[in-house]
Amino acid sequence: MGAPIIVTGAAGFIGMHTAERLLDRGETVIGVDVFNDYYDPALKEARAARLEGREGFRMVRADIADHEQMKALVDDAGAERIVHLAAQAGVRYSIENPFAYERSNLAGHLSMLEAARHNGVKHLVYASSSSVYGDRPLEGAGFREDDPTVDPVSLYAATKRSCELLSQSYARLYGFPQSGLRFFTVYGPWGRPDMAYFSFTRKIARGEPIEVYGEGRMARDFTYIDDIVDGIVGVLDNPPPQGSHEVYNIGDSQPVGLMEMISTLEDALGAQAQKIMRPMQPGDVTATYADVSKLNALTGYRPKVPLKDGLEQFVKWWRGYENG
């Protein structure tokens, strides 16, 4: 085995699946997570338990914003690659708790950059977000990496764009390659309870009404977790040249309207939703649509799981988890 790979946010949705994929191919993985209570910590503990039962995995419970601890961790581990997925997620929550984003997303990202540059890390892959594109109409081709990203409509989006700029400066100053991944609406088993598809599932199954924001006119590039992990690992294995920083869209490239998603979820559950239509919420965007040609050229990335199949897999997992 080579040097361990550090995965931050390893008790999170994308982090757990990424760590599992790396373990499956024989890598040694050190997970880092703070286990905060943004959503039910029991779900994070359950994800962590899946990983902690695997050979080659170790979980470190720590705050990524503690730069001295992160620097020591990378040094002690001799890690040469970092997959930095830890962040404070959620657009609406950023309006209520802005300083959670300042610490986790800004200070946390800077902390990982410092740990990487002081310890000779050869590739840092980190999570950005499609939210950096702002609120754009769904027309023509998808969002491209060279499109303008100067009009964020939420603090969350602003922090993610700030992380990209920090990485750009560190790649130039200190030479180590970095790759940023602009995730487009990720869903699937072990997902986040604050995401619409997850909360809708719970409410529809219980016969409770769901609130449909944007009057149902929003659209999202829903991307199944296995496809996302394909892209993450593909990018990890293909670092940019020394001193370079690249960003990649990682999505399904087939936007689906919110009402169509709800209908597909109803079919998977075998139940109808009671819908309460609501206006757009502050910080929300009308649509997301990934052009993934850059990622495809680098890794051969091609999403495989359609929304119908992905939601069926999620509902199957959810029923088992809820009844477990």
Phi and psi in degrees as a GROMACS rama.xvg file:
@    title "Ramachandran Plot"
@    xaxis  label "Phi"
@    yaxis  label "Psi"
@TYPE xy
-87.8911  -163.321  GLY-2
-62.6966  147.616  ALA-3
-66.6104  153.767  PRO-4
-102.16  130.101  ILE-5
-91.1303  129.028  ILE-6
-119.222  109.885  VAL-7
-84.6798  151.697  THR-8
71.2449  31.4913  GLY-9
-70.3831  -18.9734  ALA-10
-91.0083  2.75251  ALA-11
-85.5489  175.207  GLY-12
-60.478  -59.6634  PHE-13
-71.6922  -36.7473  ILE-14
-61.5714  -44.038  GLY-15
-62.0767  -46.5313  MET-16
-65.2428  -37.1779  HIS-17
-66.5913  -44.2588  THR-18
-61.2867  -40.5575  ALA-19
-61.9706  -43.1574  GLU-20
-63.1947  -41.5426  ARG-21
-65.3425  -40.7508  LEU-22
-64.1931  -39.0632  LEU-23
-58.7319  -30.485  ASP-24
-98.1854  13.014  ARG-25
94.3285  8.95693  GLY-26
-77.0777  155.07  GLU-27
-93.7714  132.604  THR-28
-128.002  132.31  VAL-29
-109.559  117.408  ILE-30
-92.5895  146.193  GLY-31
-128.776  131.492  VAL-32
-158.147  146.702  ASP-33
-94.8686  -12.2262  VAL-34
54.4507  50.8246  PHE-35
-76.1372  175.314  ASN-36
-106.165  29.9031  ASP-37
-55.3451  -40.3277  TYR-38
-134.283  176.119  TYR-39
-47.1567  112.577  ASP-40
-61.3776  -19.4183  PRO-41
-62.0204  -34.3946  ALA-42
-67.9427  -38.8443  LEU-43
-65.8462  -39.6615  LYS-44
-64.6651  -38.047  GLU-45
-66.8107  -39.7066  ALA-46
-63.2712  -45.527  ARG-47
-60.691  -38.4044  ALA-48
-62.9581  -35.9028  ALA-49
-60.8036  -41.4411  ARG-50
-75.2512  -39.8356  LEU-51
-69.5081  -14.6293  GLU-52
-85.255  0.0725339  GLY-53
-98.4103  139.521  ARG-54
-66.2196  137.978  GLU-55
90.9691  4.94787  GLY-56
-118.304  141.635  PHE-57
-139.515  133.029  ARG-58
-101.938  131.64  MET-59
-112.101  121.227  VAL-60
-90.2654  104.784  ARG-61
-158.137  159.944  ALA-62
-93.2699  120.669  ASP-63
-62.9073  -20.0257  ILE-64
-74.9978  -9.57572  ALA-65
-80.0915  90.2375  ASP-66
-66.6839  -32.6781  HIS-67
-67.0799  -40.9008  GLU-68
-67.1406  -39.8437  GLN-69
-67.0268  -40.5855  MET-70
-61.4687  -43.9136  LYS-71
-66.2588  -38.1208  ALA-72
-63.2857  -48.4066  LEU-73
-64.5091  -39.3057  VAL-74
-64.2138  -50.9419  ASP-75
-62.9808  -36.2332  ASP-76
-76.5361  -22.9537  ALA-77
66.8357  27.8709  GLY-78
-68.282  138.928  ALA-79
-110.229  -13.697  GLU-80
-134.625  139.747  ARG-81
-129.154  132.289  ILE-82
-109.637  102.766  VAL-83
-97.9315  96.9134  HIS-84
-109.614  -10.7463  LEU-85
-66.2914  135.078  ALA-86
-171.355  160.52  ALA-87
-83.6387  115.925  GLN-88
-93.0784  170.968  ALA-89
98.7645  125.867  GLY-90
-77.4887  -50.1044  VAL-91
-67.3725  -35.9672  ARG-92
-63.8086  -27.2601  TYR-93
-67.6447  -22.9013  SER-94
-74.0252  -33.1658  ILE-95
-87.2931  -32.9401  GLU-96
-133.516  66.1948  ASN-97
-61.2406  -32.7897  PRO-98
-74.1587  -18.3123  PHE-99
-63.8086  -32.7602  ALA-100
-79.3735  -34.9308  TYR-101
-61.4754  -41.3652  GLU-102
-77.2882  -52.4638  ARG-103
-73.9367  -46.2247  SER-104
-83.3691  -43.0332  ASN-105
-87.2898  -60.9871  LEU-106
-62.6146  -37.8306  ALA-107
-64.6339  -42.3567  GLY-108
-66.8955  -43.4046  HIS-109
-61.3311  -39.4187  LEU-110
-59.2955  -43.1287  SER-111
-70.6072  -34.3884  MET-112
-62.7066  -43.9171  LEU-113
-64.8097  -42.8857  GLU-114
-62.1525  -38.9089  ALA-115
-67.9667  -45.1268  ALA-116
-73.6382  -27.8038  ARG-117
-81.8584  -12.2466  HIS-118
-122.189  16.6421  ASN-119
66.6704  31.8843  GLY-120
-62.8126  136.543  VAL-121
-91.0283  -18.6514  LYS-122
-161.283  124.978  HIS-123
-113.099  116.805  LEU-124
-104.719  131.521  VAL-125
-137.506  159.449  TYR-126
-87.6435  122.702  ALA-127
-110.689  -153.035  SER-128
-157.434  149.041  SER-129
-64.6937  -15.8075  SER-130
-63.8046  -17.2583  SER-131
-64.8919  -19.3056  VAL-132
-77.9252  -10.9626  TYR-133
76.4811  -165.13  GLY-134
-94.4908  109.655  ASP-135
-127.113  149.128  ARG-136
-69.1275  152.599  PRO-137
-89.5963  93.8895  LEU-138
-152.382  151.067  GLU-139
63.9723  -143.443  GLY-140
-77.3654  170.122  ALA-141
-73.1947  174.035  GLY-142
-66.8184  131.758  PHE-143
-108.328  152.965  ARG-144
-61.3366  -25.7176  GLU-145
-93.9597  8.87159  ASP-146
-69.9474  157.23  ASP-147
-60.2833  142.305  PRO-148
-134.673  53.1461  THR-149
-116.938  9.85081  VAL-150
-135.186  63.1871  ASP-151
-66.1089  142.644  PRO-152
-106.669  6.47474  VAL-153
-145.712  157.486  SER-154
-62.5841  -38.5551  LEU-155
-54.3208  -49.3568  TYR-156
-60.7518  -41.2356  ALA-157
-62.9543  -39.2969  ALA-158
-67.8837  -37.3546  THR-159
-67.5984  -40.0778  LYS-160
-66.8306  -36.4627  ARG-161
-61.221  -39.6041  SER-162
-62.388  -39.0001  CYS-163
-61.9535  -41.344  GLU-164
-68.9478  -38.4941  LEU-165
-60.5127  -44.2617  LEU-166
-65.0273  -39.0027  SER-167
-59.3094  -43.949  GLN-168
-67.8959  -39.4863  SER-169
-69.9805  -36.3029  TYR-170
-62.9003  -41.5211  ALA-171
-68.2336  -44.0887  ARG-172
-72.1522  -41.238  LEU-173
-118.159  -6.19406  TYR-174
88.6423  -12.362  GLY-175
-83.6611  137.597  PHE-176
-67.1053  142.728  PRO-177
-138.249  146.448  GLN-178
-132.897  122.54  SER-179
-101.183  138.276  GLY-180
-114.942  115.77  LEU-181
-87.4602  95.6426  ARG-182
-72.8438  138.561  PHE-183
-110.721  128.246  PHE-184
3.49698  96.1331  THR-185
-93.6466  136.335  VAL-186
-141.669  166.917  TYR-187
140.648  -178.564  GLY-188
-54.8243  143.144  PRO-189
69.7941  21.2645  TRP-190
-72.1612  -177.041  GLY-191
-87.5058  129.618  ARG-192
-64.9869  -18.3779  PRO-193
-82.1436  -8.61914  ASP-194
-76.7034  147.943  MET-195
-57.6488  -46.5961  ALA-196
-60.7939  -33.7377  TYR-197
-73.1741  -50.6527  PHE-198
-66.0618  -36.4538  SER-199
-62.1415  -41.312  PHE-200
-58.2676  -48.0402  THR-201
-59.5692  -46.5012  ARG-202
-71.4182  -42.2464  LYS-203
-62.0091  -43.5295  ILE-204
-63.6419  -29.5536  ALA-205
-92.8961  -0.266599  ARG-206
75.9964  19.1858  GLY-207
-93.8794  150.359  GLU-208
-70.451  152.251  PRO-209
-111.605  147.552  ILE-210
-96.0555  122.168  GLU-211
-106.735  107.265  VAL-212
-82.1665  159.51  TYR-213
67.9313  21.2804  GLY-214
56.0118  22.6768  GLU-215
79.8451  6.24689  GLY-216
-90.3451  -3.67363  ARG-217
-74.6716  157.889  MET-218
-136.254  146.403  ALA-219
-135.761  149.39  ARG-220
-89.2579  74.2574  ASP-221
-63.8124  127.434  PHE-222
-127.536  122.561  THR-223
-69.7614  145.079  TYR-224
-58.3179  -38.4248  ILE-225
-63.5241  -37.3017  ASP-226
-66.8039  -39.8705  ASP-227
-59.7924  -46.3376  ILE-228
-65.4849  -35.522  VAL-229
-53.5131  -45.8739  ASP-230
-67.9348  -41.6012  GLY-231
-60.8409  -49.9558  ILE-232
-67.6862  -37.2376  VAL-233
-60.8867  -42.0067  GLY-234
-68.8532  -42.1563  VAL-235
-55.6823  -38.1328  LEU-236
-80.6167  -5.76483  ASP-237
-131.344  69.7209  ASN-238
-65.5911  150.524  PRO-239
-71.6292  170.273  PRO-240
-59.6875  160.069  PRO-241
-51.9448  132.028  GLN-242
82.4268  6.82279  GLY-243
-107.253  155.068  SER-244
-135.334  124.244  HIS-245
-123.955  149.304  GLU-246
-119.544  145.616  VAL-247
-133.918  134.719  TYR-248
-71.7478  140.94  ASN-249
-137.954  100.866  ILE-250
-152.969  -173.021  GLY-251
-89.4473  -22.9164  ASP-252
69.0157  22.3709  SER-253
-140.487  82.9194  GLN-254
-58.343  142.568  PRO-255
-124.706  133.209  VAL-256
-65.2859  150.04  GLY-257
-59.9288  -40.5917  LEU-258
-66.3995  -35.7822  MET-259
-66.9627  -39.8612  GLU-260
-60.6104  -43.9019  MET-261
-62.9995  -41.917  ILE-262
-62.1043  -41.8831  SER-263
-64.7546  -38.6251  THR-264
-68.0718  -39.4799  LEU-265
-58.2502  -43.1168  GLU-266
-62.3848  -42.025  ASP-267
-65.4354  -34.366  ALA-268
-86.5341  -20.9702  LEU-269
68.6278  35.0249  GLY-270
-149.493  153.059  ALA-271
-97.4867  144.613  GLN-272
-91.9101  140.267  ALA-273
-88.5462  118.381  GLN-274
-107.075  131.304  LYS-275
-112.506  114.262  ILE-276
-81.2805  131.867  MET-277
-126.911  156.98  ARG-278
-73.14  168.213  PRO-279
-55.7366  144.067  MET-280
-96.2095  150.796  GLN-281
-55.2866  134.192  PRO-282
93.8513  -18.3895  GLY-283
-73.634  155.822  ASP-284
-117.883  155.574  VAL-285
-69.308  -43.0907  THR-286
-153.755  155.52  ALA-287
-131.606  144.764  THR-288
-157.515  109.001  TYR-289
-90.0446  126.91  ALA-290
-89.5722  114.114  ASP-291
-106.936  20.765  VAL-292
-63.2108  -34.2338  SER-293
-66.7858  -44.1233  LYS-294
-67.2943  -37.8796  LEU-295
-62.3334  -41.593  ASN-296
-64.0007  -33.9506  ALA-297
-78.1448  -43.3247  LEU-298
-123.742  -9.06307  THR-299
79.513  14.271  GLY-300
-53.8292  127.691  TYR-301
-151.238  107.256  ARG-302
-56.4292  141.396  PRO-303
-116.268  -21.5584  LYS-304
-102.707  113.05  VAL-305
-71.4763  159.592  PRO-306
-57.4758  -41.9497  LEU-307
-57.1595  -48.7544  LYS-308
-66.9783  -40.2476  ASP-309
-65.0175  -41.9864  GLY-310
-69.1469  -34.7116  LEU-311
-62.4515  -41.1745  GLU-312
-65.6135  -38.7858  GLN-313
-64.1802  -47.4027  PHE-314
-61.9009  -40.0258  VAL-315
-59.9501  -45.9967  LYS-316
-63.7961  -45.112  TRP-317
-60.1835  -42.2212  TRP-318
-62.2703  -41.4515  ARG-319
-65.3318  -41.1005  GLY-320
-67.5818  -44.6166  TYR-321
-64.3364  -34.0577  GLU-322
-94.9807  0.242257  ASN-323
